[in-house]
Amino acid sequence: MAYPPPDQTQTSPPSSSSSSTFSSRSNPISGVLTPVSTSRPKKLFLIREATLEQHRQEQLDTLEEFQDILSAEVLLEITKLREYSRHGIPKSLRGEAWLFLLGVKDADRSKEISTQKRLQHEYEQMDKEPGEQARRVRGDISRCLRRCAQMRSSRNIPRLLEEIVSAYCNHNRQVEYYPAMVNIAAPIVFAVKQDWNAYACFERVVNLLDAYFSEERIQETTARFMTMFHGLLPDLYSYFEEEEVNIREWAASALRYLLSRELTVENTLRLWDTYFAQKEDRDKGDKEGGEWTGLNTYVCLALLKRLKEEFEEWEQSEIFSTLMKLPALDMDPIINEAFNIQHELLEH
């Protein structure tokens, strides 16, 4: 919402030697010092307070709507949960919602107690020692947590990350550990309360990605992304070529691991609300872009479009370092733009 300017009845600002009717006052939203009229201060601040109050009320309404859905005693309305989750899930309910969206919990609540007991027992029996890759895992955890102060301040989260990743590798001996496992696990551990449920969510996401992205598939997906990038943002594409920015390397990682290595943990949490809300259809793959692995392609394009002006002012090293560690962003408009790009490209 655009706020009205302060009273502009003065034709020119008073000199410093005169008795000024203006003073610098801190904007309660941005924190920036803004000149406001001392004769009429109330109207502007009342509008801002009303806007903040409206925002708080909208948050409470959203929280109550999710609570109503998740408190179903017999059968949870999974379709309704998906519809609401696409627009973001309240932080306090995100973990619970993800359990249903990822199929860890069944919409039929009569199965919940037995399923939870089984998952807890199975996780407790797992070998959670990191073994030979201990140093690598701990180093990757340390690097991941540098970008999230909330996770870094918790003593439990580094331990949980190590245990969940190690348990998965020990339980799936045919799978070789790779650093992005930590990045995938981090938002899940941050959102989901119980260790065994966090492990179950992590296992489902990693298994789906590993099954979907064969070496051939990731090459095909990256090539398709490059074609769409060239068509959608030809000027930026050419600029990256001039600066010798290896956008293909960035795209391969961003597509393969759902941007978990590139975005902040907070931004990944919001993005994955929308991804997990998409109904999976492995038979269709990402050709129709309906499931979250397909939508991710359009989010990558939307991110480049959002940062286009900044990138065109920078040189190769600054561009690539920013791509690999993206700044904190407002994900809602980026996700909306991704859906717009998807619709536009699929129509043509």
KOLMARTOR-409534 format. One line per 8 residues: number of its first residue (from 1); their letters; for each residue x, y, z of N, C-alpha, C. Coordinates in steps of 0.1 Angstrom, whole numbers, plus 5000, padded with zeros to 4 digits. Example, Ala and Ser with C-alpha at 12.3 -4.5 7.8 and 13.67 -1.06 7.14 Angstrom:
# residues 2
1> as> 5132,4943,5078,5123,4955,5078,5132,4967,5078 ~ 5128,4978,5071,5137,4989,5071,5129,5000,5079
//
This chain:
# residues 348
1> maypppdq> 5008,4988,5000,5000,5000,5000,5009,5012,5000 ~ 5005,5022,4992,5013,5035,4991,5007,5044,5002 ~ 5016,5050,5010,5011,5059,5020,5011,5073,5015 ~ 5001,5081,5020,5001,5095,5015,5013,5103,5021 ~ 5018,5113,5013,5029,5121,5018,5025,5130,5029 ~ 5035,5135,5037,5032,5144,5047,5027,5157,5041 ~ 5022,5166,5049,5016,5179,5044,5027,5186,5036 ~ 5023,5190,5024,5032,5197,5015,5028,5212,5013
9> tqtsppss> 5022,5218,5023,5017,5232,5021,5029,5242,5019 ~ 5041,5239,5025,5052,5248,5023,5057,5247,5009 ~ 5060,5259,5003,5065,5259,4989,5080,5256,4989 ~ 5087,5258,5000,5102,5254,5000,5105,5251,5014 ~ 5115,5242,5015,5119,5238,5029,5126,5250,5036 ~ 5123,5251,5049,5129,5262,5057,5143,5260,5059 ~ 5150,5271,5060,5165,5271,5062,5168,5266,5076 ~ 5180,5261,5078,5184,5256,5091,5184,5266,5102
17> sssstfss> 5185,5279,5098,5185,5289,5109,5171,5294,5113 ~ 5161,5290,5105,5147,5294,5108,5141,5284,5118 ~ 5130,5288,5123,5123,5279,5132,5114,5269,5124 ~ 5120,5257,5121,5114,5248,5112,5101,5242,5118 ~ 5091,5240,5109,5079,5232,5113,5080,5218,5109 ~ 5092,5213,5104,5094,5199,5101,5105,5193,5110 ~ 5104,5181,5113,5114,5174,5120,5116,5160,5115 ~ 5128,5154,5117,5131,5140,5112,5125,5130,5122
25> rsnpisgv> 5117,5121,5117,5111,5111,5126,5113,5098,5119 ~ 5115,5087,5128,5118,5074,5122,5105,5068,5117 ~ 5105,5063,5105,5094,5056,5099,5093,5042,5106 ~ 5081,5040,5112,5079,5027,5120,5080,5015,5112 ~ 5079,5016,5099,5079,5004,5091,5093,5002,5085 ~ 5099,5012,5078,5112,5010,5072,5123,5013,5081 ~ 5121,5021,5091,5132,5025,5100,5140,5037,5095 ~ 5136,5043,5083,5143,5054,5077,5138,5067,5083
33> ltpvstsr> 5147,5076,5085,5143,5089,5090,5136,5097,5079 ~ 5124,5101,5081,5116,5108,5071,5111,5121,5077 ~ 5111,5132,5069,5106,5144,5074,5091,5144,5075 ~ 5085,5147,5086,5071,5147,5087,5067,5160,5094 ~ 5055,5165,5090,5050,5177,5096,5047,5176,5110 ~ 5052,5185,5118,5049,5184,5133,5035,5189,5136 ~ 5029,5196,5126,5016,5202,5128,5005,5191,5125 ~ 5008,5181,5117,4998,5171,5114,5004,5157,5114
41> pkklflir> 5009,5152,5125,5015,5139,5125,5006,5127,5126 ~ 4994,5129,5130,4985,5118,5134,4980,5110,5123 ~ 4975,5117,5112,4969,5110,5101,4977,5099,5095 ~ 4990,5103,5092,4999,5094,5085,5001,5082,5094 ~ 5004,5084,5106,5007,5072,5115,4994,5064,5118 ~ 4983,5070,5118,4971,5062,5120,4968,5053,5108 ~ 4971,5058,5096,4970,5049,5084,4980,5038,5085 ~ 4992,5040,5089,5002,5030,5090,4998,5020,5101
49> eatleqhr> 4994,5025,5112,4989,5016,5123,4978,5007,5118 ~ 4968,5013,5111,4957,5006,5105,4961,4995,5096 ~ 4971,4998,5087,4977,4988,5078,4983,4977,5085 ~ 4991,4980,5095,4998,4969,5103,4988,4961,5110 ~ 4977,4967,5116,4967,4960,5123,4959,4951,5113 ~ 4957,4956,5101,4950,4947,5090,4959,4935,5087 ~ 4972,4938,5086,4981,4927,5083,4981,4916,5094 ~ 4981,4921,5106,4981,4912,5118,4968,4903,5118
57> qeqldtle> 4957,4910,5114,4944,4903,5114,4944,4893,5103 ~ 4950,4896,5091,4950,4886,5080,4958,4874,5084 ~ 4969,4877,5092,4978,4866,5096,4970,4857,5106 ~ 4962,4863,5115,4954,4855,5125,4944,4847,5117 ~ 4937,4853,5107,4927,4846,5100,4933,4834,5093 ~ 4945,4836,5087,4951,4825,5080,4955,4814,5089 ~ 4960,4818,5101,4964,4808,5111,4951,4800,5115 ~ 4940,4806,5117,4928,4799,5122,4923,4790,5111
65> efqdilsa> 4924,4794,5098,4920,4786,5087,4928,4773,5086 ~ 4941,4774,5088,4950,4762,5088,4947,4753,5100 ~ 4945,4760,5112,4942,4752,5124,4929,4744,5122 ~ 4919,4750,5115,4907,4743,5113,4909,4730,5104 ~ 4917,4732,5093,4920,4721,5084,4927,4710,5091 ~ 4938,4714,5099,4947,4704,5105,4941,4697,5117 ~ 4930,4703,5123,4924,4697,5135,4913,4687,5132 ~ 4911,4684,5119,4901,4674,5115,4903,4661,5123
73> evlleitk> 4892,4656,5128,4894,4644,5137,4893,4631,5129 ~ 4886,4631,5118,4884,4618,5110,4891,4618,5097 ~ 4888,4628,5089,4894,4628,5075,4899,4643,5072 ~ 4911,4645,5070,4917,4658,5067,4914,4661,5052 ~ 4910,4673,5049,4907,4677,5036,4921,4681,5029 ~ 4927,4671,5023,4940,4673,5017,4940,4683,5005 ~ 4929,4683,4997,4928,4692,4986,4927,4707,4991 ~ 4920,4709,5002,4919,4722,5008,4932,4726,5014
81> lreysrhg> 4939,4717,5020,4952,4720,5026,4962,4724,5015 ~ 4961,4718,5003,4970,4721,4992,4967,4735,4987 ~ 4954,4738,4986,4950,4751,4981,4955,4763,4990 ~ 4954,4761,5003,4958,4771,5012,4973,4772,5013 ~ 4980,4760,5012,4995,4760,5014,5002,4766,5002 ~ 4996,4767,4991,5003,4773,4979,5007,4788,4982 ~ 4999,4794,4991,5001,4808,4994,5010,4810,5006 ~ 5015,4800,5011,5024,4800,5023,5017,4795,5035
89> ipkslrge> 5025,4788,5044,5019,4782,5056,5024,4789,5068 ~ 5016,4792,5078,5021,4799,5090,5032,4791,5096 ~ 5042,4797,5101,5055,4791,5106,5051,4780,5117 ~ 5042,4783,5126,5039,4774,5137,5033,4761,5132 ~ 5027,4761,5120,5020,4750,5115,5026,4743,5103 ~ 5037,4749,5099,5044,4744,5087,5048,4730,5087 ~ 5054,4726,5098,5059,4712,5099,5047,4702,5099 ~ 5036,4705,5106,5025,4696,5106,5019,4695,5092
97> awlfllgv> 5018,4707,5085,5012,4707,5072,5021,4699,5062 ~ 5034,4701,5063,5043,4693,5054,5041,4678,5055 ~ 5039,4673,5067,5037,4659,5070,5026,4653,5061 ~ 5015,4661,5060,5004,4656,5052,5006,4659,5037 ~ 5012,4670,5034,5015,4673,5019,5025,4663,5013 ~ 5034,4658,5021,5044,4648,5017,5040,4634,5019 ~ 5028,4632,5025,5023,4618,5026,5029,4611,5038 ~ 5036,4617,5047,5041,4611,5059,5030,4607,5068
105> kdadrske> 5020,4617,5069,5008,4614,5076,4997,4612,5066 ~ 4988,4603,5069,4976,4600,5060,4965,4609,5063 ~ 4957,4613,5053,4945,4621,5055,4935,4614,5064 ~ 4935,4601,5064,4927,4593,5073,4933,4593,5087 ~ 4928,4601,5096,4934,4603,5109,4934,4590,5118 ~ 4926,4580,5114,4925,4568,5122,4938,4560,5121 ~ 4946,4563,5111,4959,4556,5109,4971,4563,5116 ~ 4968,4575,5121,4979,4583,5126,4987,4578,5137
113> istqkrlq> 4981,4572,5148,4988,4568,5159,4997,4556,5156 ~ 4992,4546,5149,5000,4534,5145,5011,4538,5136 ~ 5009,4547,5126,5019,4551,5117,5030,4559,5125 ~ 5027,4567,5134,5037,4575,5141,5045,4565,5150 ~ 5039,4556,5156,5046,4546,5164,5056,4538,5156 ~ 5052,4534,5144,5061,4527,5135,5073,4535,5130 ~ 5070,4548,5126,5081,4557,5122,5091,4560,5133 ~ 5086,4562,5145,5094,4565,5156,5103,4553,5159
121> heyeqmdk> 5097,4541,5159,5105,4529,5162,5115,4526,5152 ~ 5112,4527,5139,5121,4525,5128,5133,4535,5129 ~ 5130,4548,5132,5141,4558,5133,5150,4555,5145 ~ 5144,4551,5156,5152,4549,5168,5162,4537,5166 ~ 5158,4527,5157,5167,4516,5155,5178,4518,5145 ~ 5177,4530,5138,5187,4533,5127,5201,4536,5133 ~ 5211,4533,5125,5225,4537,5128,5226,4552,5124 ~ 5229,4561,5133,5230,4575,5130,5244,4580,5131
129> epgeqarr> 5254,4571,5132,5268,4576,5132,5272,4579,5118 ~ 5279,4591,5117,5283,4595,5103,5294,4587,5097 ~ 5302,4579,5104,5312,4570,5099,5323,4578,5091 ~ 5327,4572,5080,5338,4578,5072,5336,4592,5067 ~ 5324,4596,5065,5321,4609,5059,5318,4619,5070 ~ 5322,4616,5083,5319,4625,5094,5324,4639,5092 ~ 5337,4640,5088,5343,4654,5086,5335,4661,5075 ~ 5332,4655,5064,5325,4661,5053,5312,4666,5057
137> vrgdisrc> 5304,4657,5064,5291,4661,5068,5291,4673,5077 ~ 5300,4672,5087,5300,4683,5097,5305,4696,5090 ~ 5314,4696,5081,5318,4707,5074,5307,4713,5065 ~ 5299,4705,5059,5288,4710,5051,5277,4715,5060 ~ 5275,4710,5071,5265,4715,5081,5269,4729,5086 ~ 5282,4730,5089,5287,4743,5093,5285,4754,5083 ~ 5288,4751,5070,5287,4760,5059,5272,4764,5057 ~ 5264,4754,5058,5249,4757,5056,5244,4766,5067
145> lrrcaqmr> 5248,4764,5079,5242,4771,5091,5247,4785,5092 ~ 5258,4788,5085,5263,4802,5085,5253,4812,5079 ~ 5243,4807,5071,5234,4816,5065,5221,4817,5073 ~ 5220,4810,5084,5207,4811,5091,5210,4812,5106 ~ 5209,4824,5111,5212,4827,5125,5203,4819,5135 ~ 5190,4817,5132,5181,4810,5140,5185,4795,5142 ~ 5190,4789,5131,5194,4775,5132,5208,4774,5138 ~ 5216,4784,5136,5230,4783,5142,5229,4784,5157
153> ssrniprl> 5219,4792,5162,5219,4794,5176,5213,4782,5184 ~ 5208,4772,5177,5202,4760,5183,5212,4749,5184 ~ 5214,4744,5196,5224,4733,5198,5219,4720,5191 ~ 5205,4719,5191,5200,4706,5186,5201,4705,5171 ~ 5199,4716,5163,5198,4715,5149,5211,4709,5142 ~ 5223,4713,5146,5234,4706,5140,5235,4691,5142 ~ 5231,4687,5154,5231,4673,5158,5220,4666,5150 ~ 5208,4672,5149,5198,4665,5141,5201,4664,5126
161> leeivsay> 5207,4674,5121,5211,4674,5107,5221,4662,5104 ~ 5231,4661,5113,5241,4650,5112,5234,4637,5114 ~ 5225,4635,5123,5219,4622,5126,5210,4618,5114 ~ 5202,4628,5109,5192,4624,5098,5200,4621,5085 ~ 5209,4629,5082,5217,4626,5069,5225,4613,5071 ~ 5231,4611,5082,5239,4598,5085,5229,4586,5085 ~ 5218,4587,5091,5208,4576,5091,5204,4573,5077 ~ 5202,4583,5069,5197,4580,5055,5208,4573,5047
169> cnhnrqve> 5221,4577,5049,5232,4571,5041,5234,4557,5046 ~ 5233,4555,5059,5236,4542,5065,5225,4532,5061 ~ 5212,4537,5060,5201,4529,5057,5200,4526,5042 ~ 5207,4535,5034,5207,4533,5019,5221,4532,5014 ~ 5227,4521,5017,5241,4519,5014,5245,4521,4999 ~ 5235,4520,4990,5238,4522,4976,5239,4536,4972 ~ 5235,4545,4981,5235,4560,4979,5248,4566,4984 ~ 5255,4573,4976,5267,4580,4981,5263,4594,4986
177> yypamvni> 5269,4597,4997,5266,4610,5003,5270,4622,4994 ~ 5262,4632,4993,5266,4644,4986,5262,4657,4994 ~ 5269,4668,4993,5267,4679,5002,5253,4685,5002 ~ 5246,4684,4991,5233,4690,4990,5223,4683,4999 ~ 5226,4671,5004,5218,4664,5014,5215,4673,5026 ~ 5226,4680,5030,5225,4689,5042,5216,4700,5039 ~ 5217,4706,5027,5208,4717,5023,5194,4713,5022 ~ 5191,4701,5017,5178,4696,5017,5172,4694,5031
185> aapivfav> 5180,4688,5039,5176,4685,5053,5173,4697,5061 ~ 5181,4708,5059,5180,4720,5068,5166,4726,5070 ~ 5159,4729,5059,5146,4735,5061,5136,4725,5067 ~ 5138,4712,5064,5129,4702,5070,5131,4701,5085 ~ 5144,4700,5089,5147,4699,5104,5142,4712,5111 ~ 5143,4723,5104,5139,4736,5110,5123,4736,5112 ~ 5116,4730,5102,5101,4731,5102,5095,4720,5110 ~ 5100,4708,5110,5093,4696,5115,5098,4693,5129
193> kqdwnaya> 5089,4691,5139,5093,4690,5153,5100,4676,5156 ~ 5093,4666,5154,5098,4652,5158,5109,4647,5149 ~ 5120,4642,5155,5131,4637,5147,5127,4627,5136 ~ 5118,4617,5140,5114,4606,5131,5106,4612,5119 ~ 5098,4622,5122,5090,4628,5111,5099,4636,5102 ~ 5109,4643,5108,5118,4651,5099,5126,4641,5090 ~ 5130,4630,5096,5137,4620,5088,5128,4615,5076 ~ 5115,4612,5080,5106,4606,5070,5104,4616,5058
201> cfervvnl> 5103,4629,5062,5101,4640,5051,5114,4641,5043 ~ 5125,4641,5049,5138,4641,5042,5139,4629,5033 ~ 5136,4618,5038,5137,4606,5029,5129,4606,5017 ~ 5116,4611,5019,5107,4612,5007,5112,4622,4997 ~ 5117,4634,5001,5122,4644,4992,5134,4639,4985 ~ 5144,4634,4992,5156,4629,4985,5153,4617,4976 ~ 5145,4608,4980,5142,4597,4972,5135,4601,4959 ~ 5126,4611,4960,5119,4615,4948,5128,4622,4939
209> ldayfsee> 5137,4631,4944,5147,4638,4936,5156,4628,4929 ~ 5161,4619,4937,5171,4610,4931,5165,4601,4921 ~ 5152,4597,4923,5146,4588,4913,5142,4596,4900 ~ 5139,4609,4902,5135,4617,4891,5147,4622,4882 ~ 5157,4626,4889,5168,4633,4882,5179,4623,4880 ~ 5178,4615,4869,5189,4607,4864,5199,4617,4858 ~ 5211,4612,4855,5221,4621,4848,5215,4626,4835 ~ 5209,4617,4828,5203,4621,4815,5192,4632,4817
217> riqettar> 5183,4629,4827,5172,4639,4830,5177,4652,4834 ~ 5187,4653,4842,5192,4666,4846,5198,4674,4835 ~ 5204,4667,4826,5210,4673,4814,5199,4679,4805 ~ 5188,4671,4803,5177,4675,4795,5170,4687,4801 ~ 5168,4686,4815,5161,4697,4822,5169,4710,4821 ~ 5182,4709,4823,5191,4721,4822,5191,4727,4808 ~ 5191,4718,4798,5191,4723,4784,5178,4730,4781 ~ 5167,4725,4786,5154,4731,4784,5153,4744,4791
225> fmtmfhgl> 5159,4745,4803,5159,4757,4811,5167,4768,4803 ~ 5178,4764,4797,5187,4774,4790,5179,4779,4778 ~ 5171,4771,4771,5163,4775,4759,5153,4785,4764 ~ 5146,4782,4775,5136,4792,4780,5142,4805,4785 ~ 5154,4804,4791,5161,4816,4796,5164,4825,4784 ~ 5169,4819,4774,5173,4826,4762,5161,4833,4755 ~ 5150,4826,4755,5138,4832,4749,5131,4843,4758 ~ 5131,4841,4771,5125,4850,4780,5133,4862,4784
233> lpdlysyf> 5146,4861,4785,5155,4872,4789,5167,4872,4780 ~ 5165,4875,4767,5176,4875,4758,5188,4884,4761 ~ 5184,4896,4766,5195,4906,4770,5204,4901,4781 ~ 5197,4895,4791,5205,4890,4803,5213,4878,4798 ~ 5207,4869,4790,5214,4857,4785,5227,4862,4777 ~ 5226,4872,4769,5237,4877,4761,5248,4883,4771 ~ 5243,4890,4781,5252,4896,4790,5260,4886,4798 ~ 5253,4875,4802,5260,4864,4809,5271,4858,4800
241> eeeevnir> 5268,4856,4787,5277,4851,4778,5289,4860,4776 ~ 5287,4873,4776,5298,4883,4775,5307,4882,4787 ~ 5301,4881,4798,5308,4880,4811,5313,4866,4814 ~ 5310,4857,4806,5314,4843,4808,5309,4837,4821 ~ 5297,4840,4824,5290,4835,4836,5285,4821,4833 ~ 5289,4811,4840,5285,4797,4838,5272,4794,4844 ~ 5261,4800,4837,5248,4798,4842,5243,4784,4841 ~ 5248,4776,4832,5244,4762,4831,5248,4754,4844
249> ewaasalr> 5260,4757,4850,5264,4751,4862,5254,4755,4873 ~ 5251,4767,4874,5241,4772,4885,5228,4765,4883 ~ 5223,4765,4870,5210,4759,4868,5209,4744,4872 ~ 5220,4737,4868,5220,4722,4872,5218,4720,4886 ~ 5225,4728,4895,5223,4727,4909,5210,4732,4914 ~ 5205,4743,4909,5192,4749,4914,5181,4740,4910 ~ 5181,4734,4898,5171,4725,4894,5171,4712,4901 ~ 5183,4706,4903,5184,4693,4909,5180,4693,4923
257> yllsrelt> 5183,4704,4931,5181,4704,4945,5171,4714,4950 ~ 5162,4718,4941,5151,4727,4944,5155,4740,4951 ~ 5167,4745,4946,5172,4758,4951,5176,4758,4965 ~ 5177,4747,4971,5180,4746,4986,5195,4751,4988 ~ 5204,4750,4978,5217,4754,4980,5219,4769,4978 ~ 5210,4775,4970,5212,4789,4966,5204,4798,4974 ~ 5192,4795,4978,5184,4804,4986,5187,4803,5001 ~ 5183,4813,5009,5184,4813,5023,5174,4802,5028
265> ventlrlw> 5177,4797,5040,5167,4787,5046,5153,4792,5047 ~ 5152,4805,5051,5139,4811,5053,5132,4812,5040 ~ 5139,4816,5029,5132,4816,5016,5129,4802,5010 ~ 5137,4793,5013,5135,4779,5009,5122,4774,5016 ~ 5120,4777,5029,5108,4773,5036,5096,4778,5029 ~ 5096,4791,5026,5084,4796,5019,5082,4790,5005 ~ 5092,4788,4998,5091,4783,4984,5086,4769,4985 ~ 5091,4761,4994,5087,4747,4995,5072,4745,5000
273> dtyfaqke> 5067,4755,5006,5052,4755,5009,5045,4753,4996 ~ 5049,4761,4986,5042,4760,4973,5045,4747,4966 ~ 5058,4743,4966,5062,4731,4959,5054,4719,4965 ~ 5054,4717,4978,5048,4705,4984,5033,4705,4982 ~ 5027,4717,4980,5013,4718,4978,5009,4714,4964 ~ 5019,4713,4954,5016,4708,4941,5014,4693,4941 ~ 5003,4688,4935,5001,4674,4935,5011,4667,4926 ~ 5018,4657,4932,5028,4650,4924,5022,4640,4914
281> drdkgdke> 5028,4640,4902,5024,4630,4892,5037,4626,4885 ~ 5043,4615,4889,5056,4611,4884,5055,4607,4869 ~ 5043,4602,4865,5042,4597,4852,5043,4609,4842 ~ 5037,4620,4846,5038,4632,4837,5052,4638,4837 ~ 5059,4636,4847,5073,4643,4848,5071,4658,4849 ~ 5081,4665,4844,5080,4680,4844,5076,4685,4831 ~ 5071,4677,4821,5068,4681,4808,5056,4691,4809 ~ 5047,4689,4818,5035,4697,4819,5037,4707,4830
289> ggewtgln> 5048,4706,4838,5051,4716,4849,5041,4716,4860 ~ 5033,4705,4862,5023,4705,4873,5029,4702,4886 ~ 5039,4694,4888,5044,4690,4901,5056,4700,4905 ~ 5060,4699,4917,5070,4709,4922,5083,4708,4915 ~ 5087,4696,4910,5100,4696,4903,5099,4704,4890 ~ 5088,4704,4884,5086,4712,4872,5085,4727,4875 ~ 5077,4730,4885,5075,4744,4888,5088,4751,4892 ~ 5097,4743,4897,5110,4749,4901,5118,4755,4889
297> tyvclall> 5116,4750,4877,5122,4756,4865,5117,4770,4863 ~ 5105,4772,4865,5099,4786,4863,5103,4795,4874 ~ 5105,4790,4887,5109,4798,4898,5124,4803,4895 ~ 5132,4794,4889,5146,4798,4886,5146,4809,4876 ~ 5137,4809,4866,5136,4819,4856,5131,4832,4862 ~ 5121,4831,4872,5116,4843,4878,5126,4850,4887 ~ 5135,4842,4893,5146,4848,4901,5155,4856,4892 ~ 5159,4850,4881,5168,4858,4872,5161,4870,4867
305> krlkeefe> 5148,4870,4864,5141,4882,4860,5140,4892,4871 ~ 5138,4887,4883,5138,4897,4895,5151,4904,4897 ~ 5162,4897,4895,5176,4903,4897,5183,4908,4885 ~ 5175,4908,4874,5181,4912,4861,5189,4925,4861 ~ 5182,4936,4866,5189,4949,4866,5202,4949,4874 ~ 5202,4942,4886,5214,4942,4894,5225,4934,4887 ~ 5221,4923,4881,5231,4915,4874,5238,4922,4862 ~ 5230,4930,4855,5235,4938,4844,5245,4949,4848
313> eweqseif> 5246,4952,4861,5255,4962,4866,5268,4956,4871 ~ 5268,4942,4872,5279,4936,4878,5288,4928,4868 ~ 5300,4924,4874,5309,4916,4866,5308,4901,4869 ~ 5315,4893,4862,5314,4879,4864,5314,4873,4878 ~ 5324,4877,4885,5326,4871,4899,5315,4875,4908 ~ 5310,4887,4907,5300,4892,4916,5286,4885,4912 ~ 5284,4884,4899,5272,4877,4895,5271,4863,4900 ~ 5282,4855,4897,5282,4841,4901,5281,4839,4916
321> stlmklpa> 5289,4847,4924,5288,4845,4938,5274,4848,4943 ~ 5267,4858,4937,5254,4861,4942,5244,4850,4938 ~ 5246,4844,4926,5237,4833,4921,5239,4821,4931 ~ 5251,4819,4935,5253,4807,4944,5248,4809,4958 ~ 5248,4821,4963,5243,4825,4976,5233,4837,4974 ~ 5221,4834,4970,5212,4845,4968,5208,4852,4981 ~ 5206,4866,4980,5202,4873,4992,5188,4870,4996 ~ 5184,4874,5008,5171,4872,5013,5161,4880,5004
329> ldmdpiin> 5151,4873,4999,5142,4879,4990,5127,4877,4994 ~ 5118,4886,4989,5104,4884,4991,5099,4874,4981 ~ 5096,4861,4985,5094,4850,4976,5080,4851,4970 ~ 5070,4857,4976,5057,4857,4971,5056,4863,4957 ~ 5061,4875,4954,5060,4880,4940,5068,4871,4931 ~ 5079,4865,4935,5087,4856,4927,5079,4844,4923 ~ 5072,4838,4933,5064,4826,4930,5053,4830,4921 ~ 5046,4841,4923,5036,4845,4914,5041,4847,4900
337> eafniqhe> 5053,4853,4898,5059,4855,4885,5062,4842,4879 ~ 5066,4832,4887,5069,4819,4881,5057,4813,4875 ~ 5045,4814,4882,5033,4809,4876,5029,4816,4863 ~ 5031,4829,4863,5029,4837,4851,5037,4832,4839 ~ 5050,4830,4842,5059,4826,4832,5055,4812,4827 ~ 5052,4803,4836,5047,4790,4833,5035,4790,4823 ~ 5025,4799,4827,5013,4800,4819,5016,4805,4805 ~ 5025,4816,4805,5028,4822,4792,5036,4813,4783
345> lleh> 5046,4805,4788,5054,4796,4780,5046,4784,4775 ~ 5037,4779,4784,5029,4767,4780,5019,4771,4770 ~ 5014,4783,4770,5004,4787,4760,5010,4788,4746 ~ 5023,4792,4746,5030,4793,4733,5038,4780,4729
//
